[in-house]
Amino acid sequence: MLKKFAVIGFGSTMIGVGVNGFILPFHLINGGMFGISIVFNYLWHFSIGLTFVFLNIPVYLLAYKSDYDYFFYGLIGAVFSGFMIEILVPLRDVFHLPIISSVIIGGVIVGLGVGIMLRNHISPGGMDLLALLLAKWTKINVGIIAYAIDTVIIMSSLFLLREPRLLYSLLIVSIVGLLATVLTSVRNYEN
């Protein structure tokens, strides 16, 4: 249990750093519930962290009925990830990089956080929890499922916000999806 909490702390911190330090300064989005929360922030100035937690409720109700461990650790992961996104807001003014560098670094940092959490069967948010459940039911790699969901969210955001710069977000979710797929595919020899 302590290992799971350490993974949640590390993964959530990485997500908070990647989102605030590298993705939000360019008004880009990430995938999943984070991405939807960021779109709500851009459109209506909603708090990203709070919106993220509230958007997760339906998926967590599904997880509660399907797999209590996914529900329990996923809920903690989502709350802590939302908290870290809110607490690390000051990072938005720290790094001053070109957009492509920021996208790559942000994608790698978020991807490591998400991938390490998913590897330990912990979800940092609703879409990732949904991907974990779908992977369990279908035997498709969780990273591939998460990437497909994230791509749909990015394309919908492009349509909604009509901001061509959001195409960079496809690179972000590609990096996050690739890292999540790799980290969840590598065999764990601790057993």
C-alpha positions as CSV (number, residue, x, y, z in Angstrom):
1,M,0.0,0.0,0.0
2,L,2.9,2.4,0.8
3,K,4.4,1.7,-2.6
4,K,1.0,2.6,-4.3
5,F,0.9,5.9,-2.4
6,A,4.5,6.7,-3.4
7,V,3.6,5.9,-7.0
8,I,0.6,8.2,-6.8
9,G,2.7,11.0,-5.2
10,F,5.4,10.7,-7.9
11,G,3.0,10.3,-10.8
12,S,0.7,13.1,-9.8
13,T,3.7,15.5,-9.2
14,M,5.0,14.7,-12.7
15,I,1.6,15.4,-14.2
16,G,1.4,18.7,-12.3
17,V,4.9,19.8,-13.4
18,G,4.3,18.7,-17.1
19,V,0.9,20.3,-17.4
20,N,1.7,23.6,-15.6
21,G,5.3,24.0,-16.7
22,F,5.2,23.0,-20.3
23,I,1.6,22.5,-21.7
24,L,-0.5,25.3,-20.3
25,P,1.9,28.2,-21.1
26,F,1.2,27.7,-24.8
27,H,-2.6,27.1,-24.3
28,L,-2.3,23.5,-25.4
29,I,-4.2,20.6,-23.9
30,N,-3.5,17.1,-22.7
31,G,-5.7,14.2,-23.3
32,G,-8.3,12.6,-21.0
33,M,-10.2,14.3,-18.3
34,F,-7.2,16.6,-17.9
35,G,-7.7,17.8,-21.5
36,I,-11.4,18.3,-21.1
37,S,-10.8,20.2,-17.8
38,I,-8.2,22.4,-19.6
39,V,-10.8,23.1,-22.4
40,F,-13.3,24.2,-19.8
41,N,-10.7,26.4,-18.3
42,Y,-10.0,28.0,-21.7
43,L,-13.7,28.5,-22.4
44,W,-15.1,29.4,-19.0
45,H,-12.1,29.9,-16.7
46,F,-13.1,26.9,-14.5
47,S,-10.5,25.6,-12.1
48,I,-8.7,22.8,-13.9
49,G,-8.1,20.7,-10.7
50,L,-11.7,20.9,-9.4
51,T,-13.2,20.4,-12.8
52,F,-11.0,17.4,-13.3
53,V,-12.2,15.8,-10.0
54,F,-15.8,16.5,-10.8
55,L,-15.6,15.1,-14.3
56,N,-14.2,11.9,-12.9
57,I,-17.3,11.0,-10.8
58,P,-19.2,9.0,-13.5
59,V,-16.2,6.9,-14.4
60,Y,-15.4,6.2,-10.7
61,L,-18.9,5.1,-10.1
62,L,-18.5,2.6,-12.9
63,A,-15.1,1.5,-11.4
64,Y,-16.7,1.1,-8.0
65,K,-19.1,-1.5,-9.4
66,S,-16.4,-3.2,-11.5
67,D,-13.1,-3.3,-9.6
68,Y,-12.8,-1.8,-6.1
69,D,-9.0,-1.6,-6.2
70,Y,-9.1,0.4,-9.4
71,F,-11.8,2.6,-7.9
72,F,-9.9,3.2,-4.6
73,Y,-6.4,3.9,-5.9
74,G,-7.8,5.7,-9.0
75,L,-9.9,8.0,-6.8
76,I,-6.8,8.8,-4.7
77,G,-4.8,9.3,-7.9
78,A,-7.4,11.6,-9.4
79,V,-7.7,13.8,-6.2
80,F,-4.0,14.0,-5.7
81,S,-3.4,14.8,-9.5
82,G,-6.0,17.5,-9.4
83,F,-4.4,18.9,-6.2
84,M,-0.9,18.9,-7.8
85,I,-2.2,20.7,-10.9
86,E,-3.6,23.4,-8.7
87,I,-0.6,23.7,-6.3
88,L,1.9,23.8,-9.1
89,V,0.2,26.7,-11.1
90,P,3.2,29.0,-10.4
91,L,5.3,26.8,-12.8
92,R,3.4,28.4,-15.7
93,D,5.8,31.3,-15.7
94,V,9.1,29.4,-14.9
95,F,10.2,27.8,-18.2
96,H,10.6,29.8,-21.4
97,L,11.2,27.4,-24.2
98,P,10.2,27.2,-27.8
99,I,6.8,25.5,-28.3
100,I,8.1,22.3,-29.8
101,S,10.6,21.8,-26.9
102,S,7.9,22.5,-24.4
103,V,5.6,20.0,-26.1
104,I,8.2,17.3,-26.1
105,I,9.4,17.9,-22.5
106,G,5.9,18.3,-21.2
107,G,4.7,15.1,-23.0
108,V,7.7,13.1,-21.6
109,I,7.1,14.4,-18.0
110,V,3.3,13.7,-18.1
111,G,3.9,10.4,-19.9
112,L,6.3,9.2,-17.3
113,G,3.8,10.2,-14.5
114,V,0.8,8.6,-16.2
115,G,2.8,5.5,-17.4
116,I,4.2,4.7,-14.0
117,M,0.8,5.1,-12.4
118,L,-0.9,2.8,-15.0
119,R,1.9,0.3,-14.7
120,N,1.0,-0.1,-11.0
121,H,-2.8,-0.3,-11.9
122,I,-3.4,3.2,-10.6
123,S,-5.3,5.7,-12.6
124,P,-4.5,9.4,-12.5
125,G,-7.9,10.3,-14.0
126,G,-11.2,9.1,-15.3
127,M,-10.3,8.4,-18.9
128,D,-7.2,6.5,-17.8
129,L,-9.3,4.6,-15.4
130,L,-11.7,3.8,-18.2
131,A,-8.8,2.7,-20.3
132,L,-7.6,0.4,-17.4
133,L,-11.0,-1.1,-17.2
134,L,-11.3,-1.6,-21.0
135,A,-7.8,-3.1,-21.1
136,K,-8.8,-5.5,-18.4
137,W,-12.0,-6.5,-20.3
138,T,-10.5,-6.6,-23.8
139,K,-6.8,-7.5,-23.2
140,I,-5.7,-4.5,-25.4
141,N,-2.8,-2.5,-24.0
142,V,-4.0,0.3,-21.7
143,G,-1.6,2.8,-23.4
144,I,-3.2,2.2,-26.8
145,I,-6.7,2.6,-25.5
146,A,-5.7,5.8,-23.6
147,Y,-4.1,7.2,-26.8
148,A,-7.2,6.5,-28.9
149,I,-9.4,8.3,-26.3
150,D,-7.0,11.2,-26.1
151,T,-6.9,11.6,-29.8
152,V,-10.7,11.9,-30.0
153,I,-10.6,14.6,-27.2
154,I,-7.9,16.6,-29.0
155,M,-9.8,16.5,-32.3
156,S,-13.0,17.6,-30.6
157,S,-11.1,20.4,-28.9
158,L,-9.7,21.5,-32.3
159,F,-13.3,21.7,-33.6
160,L,-14.6,23.5,-30.5
161,L,-11.8,26.0,-29.9
162,R,-10.8,26.5,-33.6
163,E,-7.1,27.0,-32.6
164,P,-4.6,25.4,-35.0
165,R,-1.9,25.5,-32.3
166,L,-3.8,22.6,-30.7
167,L,-2.3,20.3,-33.3
168,Y,0.7,20.3,-31.1
169,S,-1.5,18.6,-28.5
170,L,-1.6,15.6,-30.8
171,L,2.2,15.3,-30.3
172,I,1.7,15.6,-26.5
173,V,-0.8,12.7,-26.4
174,S,1.3,10.7,-28.8
175,I,4.3,11.0,-26.5
176,V,2.2,10.3,-23.4
177,G,0.5,7.3,-25.1
178,L,3.9,5.9,-26.3
179,L,5.4,6.2,-22.8
180,A,2.3,4.7,-21.2
181,T,2.3,1.8,-23.7
182,V,6.1,1.1,-23.2
183,L,5.9,1.4,-19.4
184,T,2.9,-0.9,-19.1
185,S,4.3,-3.4,-21.6
186,V,7.7,-4.0,-20.0
187,R,7.6,-7.1,-17.8
188,N,7.8,-6.5,-14.1
189,Y,10.4,-8.9,-12.6
190,E,9.7,-7.9,-9.0
191,N,7.2,-10.8,-8.5
